[in-house]
Structures are given as C-alpha cells and as structure tokens.
Amino acid sequence: GDELMVGTPEPFFSDLGGHPSMAESGAPYKAAIEDVHVAGRIASARVEESGFFEATSFVNYFHLLKVEGEWKIVSKAFQTV
C-alpha cells in the first residue's frame, strides 16, 4: 500500500502464527519465482504471490548472500498489488 514498513521479520512471523495456515483455510495461494540474478556470492530474486490469506497479492524482491556454501536472505522489499 501507501504506508512504508521498515523493520525485522518478527512482527510478520508473529502475525502468521496467529492464523491457521493457508492450506488449512483453503486460501487460493500461489507463488512464482519470476527472476533470479546471480553474480558470484550475491543474488537477487523477484517472487510474485497471490491469494495470500485469500485477498492479498505481493511483488517481493529478495537480496541474498552466499555464506559458507548456503544462500541467506539479507533483505526484502515488497509491494502489495
């Protein structure tokens, strides 16, 4: 939306924990990895989601870093659509 949200993922995780899973609720959730770009140990990915808790859709941009052989998400920006 129009409101900027900045912070850690903990409030999001807490909110998710207060709802039944989307599979349990029958939400028409879909997610698709639309783009991935890798340059050595860094990467970016665009993931589009729809039907999040039935009504919300997002475009997500993730930045990743390969640390000790494992990819870690280091930041996320998203927009509701």
PyMOL commands that place a pseudoatom at each C-alpha (Angstrom):
pseudoatom trace, name=CA, resn=GLY, resi=1, chain=A, elem=C, hetatm=0, pos=[0.000, 0.000, 0.000]
pseudoatom trace, name=CA, resn=ASP, resi=2, chain=A, elem=C, hetatm=0, pos=[0.982, 3.593, 0.598]
pseudoatom trace, name=CA, resn=GLU, resi=3, chain=A, elem=C, hetatm=0, pos=[2.458, 3.045, 4.075]
pseudoatom trace, name=CA, resn=LEU, resi=4, chain=A, elem=C, hetatm=0, pos=[6.202, 2.384, 4.370]
pseudoatom trace, name=CA, resn=MET, resi=5, chain=A, elem=C, hetatm=0, pos=[7.104, -0.510, 6.656]
pseudoatom trace, name=CA, resn=VAL, resi=6, chain=A, elem=C, hetatm=0, pos=[10.665, -0.878, 7.937]
pseudoatom trace, name=CA, resn=GLY, resi=7, chain=A, elem=C, hetatm=0, pos=[11.841, -3.452, 10.423]
pseudoatom trace, name=CA, resn=THR, resi=8, chain=A, elem=C, hetatm=0, pos=[12.700, -7.020, 11.239]
pseudoatom trace, name=CA, resn=PRO, resi=9, chain=A, elem=C, hetatm=0, pos=[10.611, -10.028, 10.167]
pseudoatom trace, name=CA, resn=GLU, resi=10, chain=A, elem=C, hetatm=0, pos=[9.473, -10.841, 13.727]
pseudoatom trace, name=CA, resn=PRO, resi=11, chain=A, elem=C, hetatm=0, pos=[6.120, -8.934, 13.561]
pseudoatom trace, name=CA, resn=PHE, resi=12, chain=A, elem=C, hetatm=0, pos=[5.326, -10.761, 10.302]
pseudoatom trace, name=CA, resn=PHE, resi=13, chain=A, elem=C, hetatm=0, pos=[6.158, -14.141, 11.860]
pseudoatom trace, name=CA, resn=SER, resi=14, chain=A, elem=C, hetatm=0, pos=[4.011, -13.328, 14.905]
pseudoatom trace, name=CA, resn=ASP, resi=15, chain=A, elem=C, hetatm=0, pos=[1.085, -12.350, 12.681]
pseudoatom trace, name=CA, resn=LEU, resi=16, chain=A, elem=C, hetatm=0, pos=[1.386, -15.586, 10.682]
pseudoatom trace, name=CA, resn=GLY, resi=17, chain=A, elem=C, hetatm=0, pos=[1.394, -17.605, 13.907]
pseudoatom trace, name=CA, resn=GLY, resi=18, chain=A, elem=C, hetatm=0, pos=[-1.994, -16.119, 14.847]
pseudoatom trace, name=CA, resn=HIS, resi=19, chain=A, elem=C, hetatm=0, pos=[-3.762, -17.538, 11.769]
pseudoatom trace, name=CA, resn=PRO, resi=20, chain=A, elem=C, hetatm=0, pos=[-4.468, -21.041, 10.501]
pseudoatom trace, name=CA, resn=SER, resi=21, chain=A, elem=C, hetatm=0, pos=[-2.201, -21.989, 7.623]
pseudoatom trace, name=CA, resn=MET, resi=22, chain=A, elem=C, hetatm=0, pos=[-3.344, -21.021, 4.156]
pseudoatom trace, name=CA, resn=ALA, resi=23, chain=A, elem=C, hetatm=0, pos=[-3.572, -24.727, 3.273]
pseudoatom trace, name=CA, resn=GLU, resi=24, chain=A, elem=C, hetatm=0, pos=[-5.887, -25.298, 6.249]
pseudoatom trace, name=CA, resn=SER, resi=25, chain=A, elem=C, hetatm=0, pos=[-8.026, -22.282, 5.370]
pseudoatom trace, name=CA, resn=GLY, resi=26, chain=A, elem=C, hetatm=0, pos=[-8.258, -23.213, 1.677]
pseudoatom trace, name=CA, resn=ALA, resi=27, chain=A, elem=C, hetatm=0, pos=[-6.798, -19.880, 0.546]
pseudoatom trace, name=CA, resn=PRO, resi=28, chain=A, elem=C, hetatm=0, pos=[-6.044, -19.818, -3.206]
pseudoatom trace, name=CA, resn=TYR, resi=29, chain=A, elem=C, hetatm=0, pos=[-2.389, -19.006, -2.533]
pseudoatom trace, name=CA, resn=LYS, resi=30, chain=A, elem=C, hetatm=0, pos=[0.126, -19.136, -5.386]
pseudoatom trace, name=CA, resn=ALA, resi=31, chain=A, elem=C, hetatm=0, pos=[3.762, -18.069, -5.559]
pseudoatom trace, name=CA, resn=ALA, resi=32, chain=A, elem=C, hetatm=0, pos=[6.114, -17.927, -8.524]
pseudoatom trace, name=CA, resn=ILE, resi=33, chain=A, elem=C, hetatm=0, pos=[9.817, -17.128, -8.779]
pseudoatom trace, name=CA, resn=GLU, resi=34, chain=A, elem=C, hetatm=0, pos=[9.848, -14.708, -11.704]
pseudoatom trace, name=CA, resn=ASP, resi=35, chain=A, elem=C, hetatm=0, pos=[13.524, -13.658, -11.877]
pseudoatom trace, name=CA, resn=VAL, resi=36, chain=A, elem=C, hetatm=0, pos=[16.819, -14.736, -10.333]
pseudoatom trace, name=CA, resn=HIS, resi=37, chain=A, elem=C, hetatm=0, pos=[20.144, -12.993, -10.953]
pseudoatom trace, name=CA, resn=VAL, resi=38, chain=A, elem=C, hetatm=0, pos=[23.394, -14.359, -9.524]
pseudoatom trace, name=CA, resn=ALA, resi=39, chain=A, elem=C, hetatm=0, pos=[26.799, -12.682, -9.524]
pseudoatom trace, name=CA, resn=GLY, resi=40, chain=A, elem=C, hetatm=0, pos=[29.302, -14.736, -7.554]
pseudoatom trace, name=CA, resn=ARG, resi=41, chain=A, elem=C, hetatm=0, pos=[28.239, -14.746, -3.901]
pseudoatom trace, name=CA, resn=ILE, resi=42, chain=A, elem=C, hetatm=0, pos=[25.340, -12.291, -4.293]
pseudoatom trace, name=CA, resn=ALA, resi=43, chain=A, elem=C, hetatm=0, pos=[21.924, -12.735, -5.864]
pseudoatom trace, name=CA, resn=SER, resi=44, chain=A, elem=C, hetatm=0, pos=[18.547, -11.097, -6.260]
pseudoatom trace, name=CA, resn=ALA, resi=45, chain=A, elem=C, hetatm=0, pos=[15.173, -12.745, -6.813]
pseudoatom trace, name=CA, resn=ARG, resi=46, chain=A, elem=C, hetatm=0, pos=[11.689, -11.477, -7.658]
pseudoatom trace, name=CA, resn=VAL, resi=47, chain=A, elem=C, hetatm=0, pos=[8.837, -13.567, -6.269]
pseudoatom trace, name=CA, resn=GLU, resi=48, chain=A, elem=C, hetatm=0, pos=[5.188, -12.815, -7.033]
pseudoatom trace, name=CA, resn=GLU, resi=49, chain=A, elem=C, hetatm=0, pos=[2.464, -14.049, -4.678]
pseudoatom trace, name=CA, resn=SER, resi=50, chain=A, elem=C, hetatm=0, pos=[-1.310, -14.019, -4.984]
pseudoatom trace, name=CA, resn=GLY, resi=51, chain=A, elem=C, hetatm=0, pos=[-4.120, -15.172, -2.714]
pseudoatom trace, name=CA, resn=PHE, resi=52, chain=A, elem=C, hetatm=0, pos=[-2.119, -14.523, 0.466]
pseudoatom trace, name=CA, resn=PHE, resi=53, chain=A, elem=C, hetatm=0, pos=[-4.751, -15.177, 3.136]
pseudoatom trace, name=CA, resn=GLU, resi=54, chain=A, elem=C, hetatm=0, pos=[-7.248, -15.112, 0.274]
pseudoatom trace, name=CA, resn=ALA, resi=55, chain=A, elem=C, hetatm=0, pos=[-7.121, -11.440, -0.682]
pseudoatom trace, name=CA, resn=THR, resi=56, chain=A, elem=C, hetatm=0, pos=[-3.611, -10.006, -0.841]
pseudoatom trace, name=CA, resn=SER, resi=57, chain=A, elem=C, hetatm=0, pos=[-1.055, -10.118, -3.655]
pseudoatom trace, name=CA, resn=PHE, resi=58, chain=A, elem=C, hetatm=0, pos=[2.591, -9.073, -3.461]
pseudoatom trace, name=CA, resn=VAL, resi=59, chain=A, elem=C, hetatm=0, pos=[5.659, -8.473, -5.576]
pseudoatom trace, name=CA, resn=ASN, resi=60, chain=A, elem=C, hetatm=0, pos=[8.721, -9.316, -3.457]
pseudoatom trace, name=CA, resn=TYR, resi=61, chain=A, elem=C, hetatm=0, pos=[12.369, -8.500, -4.118]
pseudoatom trace, name=CA, resn=PHE, resi=62, chain=A, elem=C, hetatm=0, pos=[14.914, -10.511, -2.133]
pseudoatom trace, name=CA, resn=HIS, resi=63, chain=A, elem=C, hetatm=0, pos=[18.656, -9.917, -1.842]
pseudoatom trace, name=CA, resn=LEU, resi=64, chain=A, elem=C, hetatm=0, pos=[20.719, -12.964, -0.978]
pseudoatom trace, name=CA, resn=LEU, resi=65, chain=A, elem=C, hetatm=0, pos=[24.295, -13.644, 0.081]
pseudoatom trace, name=CA, resn=LYS, resi=66, chain=A, elem=C, hetatm=0, pos=[26.084, -16.995, -0.081]
pseudoatom trace, name=CA, resn=VAL, resi=67, chain=A, elem=C, hetatm=0, pos=[27.695, -17.637, 3.306]
pseudoatom trace, name=CA, resn=GLU, resi=68, chain=A, elem=C, hetatm=0, pos=[29.710, -20.815, 3.942]
pseudoatom trace, name=CA, resn=GLY, resi=69, chain=A, elem=C, hetatm=0, pos=[28.050, -22.504, 0.970]
pseudoatom trace, name=CA, resn=GLU, resi=70, chain=A, elem=C, hetatm=0, pos=[24.443, -21.599, 1.904]
pseudoatom trace, name=CA, resn=TRP, resi=71, chain=A, elem=C, hetatm=0, pos=[22.233, -18.854, 0.444]
pseudoatom trace, name=CA, resn=LYS, resi=72, chain=A, elem=C, hetatm=0, pos=[20.834, -16.456, 3.074]
pseudoatom trace, name=CA, resn=ILE, resi=73, chain=A, elem=C, hetatm=0, pos=[18.199, -13.766, 2.545]
pseudoatom trace, name=CA, resn=VAL, resi=74, chain=A, elem=C, hetatm=0, pos=[19.686, -10.498, 3.790]
pseudoatom trace, name=CA, resn=SER, resi=75, chain=A, elem=C, hetatm=0, pos=[16.924, -8.098, 2.759]
pseudoatom trace, name=CA, resn=LYS, resi=76, chain=A, elem=C, hetatm=0, pos=[13.423, -7.989, 1.333]
pseudoatom trace, name=CA, resn=ALA, resi=77, chain=A, elem=C, hetatm=0, pos=[11.400, -5.196, -0.241]
pseudoatom trace, name=CA, resn=PHE, resi=78, chain=A, elem=C, hetatm=0, pos=[7.800, -5.741, -1.256]
pseudoatom trace, name=CA, resn=GLN, resi=79, chain=A, elem=C, hetatm=0, pos=[4.767, -4.013, -2.706]
pseudoatom trace, name=CA, resn=THR, resi=80, chain=A, elem=C, hetatm=0, pos=[1.136, -5.048, -2.390]
pseudoatom trace, name=CA, resn=VAL, resi=81, chain=A, elem=C, hetatm=0, pos=[-0.657, -5.107, -5.734]
for i in range(1, 81): cmd.bond("trace and resi %d" % i, "trace and resi %d" % (i + 1))
show_as sticks, trace
zoom trace
